Amino acid sequence: MERRTIGAGALEVGAIGLGCMPMSWAYTTSQQDGESSLRTVHAALDHGVTLLDTADMYGPFTNELLLGRVLGRRRSEAFVSTKCGLLVGEQHIVANGRPSYVRRACDASLRRLQTDVIDLYQLHRADPEVPIEETWGAMAELVAAGKVRALGLCAVGARAQRRSAAEPLYAETIRQLERVQQVFPVSCVEAELSVWSPEALVSLLPWCEARGVGFLAAMPLGNGFLTGTLTPGVGFEPDDIRARHPRFTAEMMAANQPIVVGLRHVAARHGDATPAQVALAWLLAQGRHVVPVPGTKKERWAVENAAAARLRLTDEDLAEIAALPPALGSWD
């Protein structure tokens, strides 16, 4: 598999990562299965995926424990990315950026992941009650202590920012990045980026490219929509985040079908390629710092996603994708 680097430290990863969140969090609980998830992670590693992306809040904690069962045997094959900064309560999620908490959270993640070092430690969200420089300084201390190799920041999602037109998308994230850069280098930014959510291309990705900062493309398959495997109107179980997502109403899924049709059309020019693989290849074509991190809990999809690294889109393909209609949703 093609290799890419993250940050000035030139940490090397495979061109496609594996988002492990759906195995333990946010998607239909009835379809979560620990043994199946373990097979999925092993299959991803077998097919050249190295970056495994998780967070302590996923579960909470169970996602890191699951990965720890794999890393206990295959640590040398994996690039481990996890996150801190969010606490999960009974009915809410709150940010915690206190330095003492960051230190405790890192030690706990190391134990659950069964590793001595985290390759990429990301701040999930800034705590509005704590200056981000203090949080980032504590994370930098973890690098100095040898517990962490590099630091990253997760962007505030475009969906949340759409609710306010007061400033450009990702303006707040870029302000945070500029502040923490004064404390310790940012190696990576993780943010939503896909064919149906391309907003990060305007300012956030250029900011990263200009500074040699890696970019992890979260939700690269549009929460599954861009795979072409979801049927409008079928619905989702109440605990699935898509049940409350404005683009996953039956009306909006039907309205956005032309995007999937366009991806299928491009895929047909590449033999047995799938819409999902085209969507991932499009991301790889956006720059050498971009690493898509598709989430899945099924072995079949992990293998298919990994194979997207071998797909090379032509100028004709890219022009056709660029001409697809923008995605619609109740926020538009």
Order of alpha helices (4+ residues) and beta strands (2+ residues): beta-beta-beta-alpha-beta-alpha-beta-beta-beta-alpha-beta-alpha-beta-alpha-alpha-beta-alpha-beta-alpha-alpha-alpha-beta-alpha-alpha
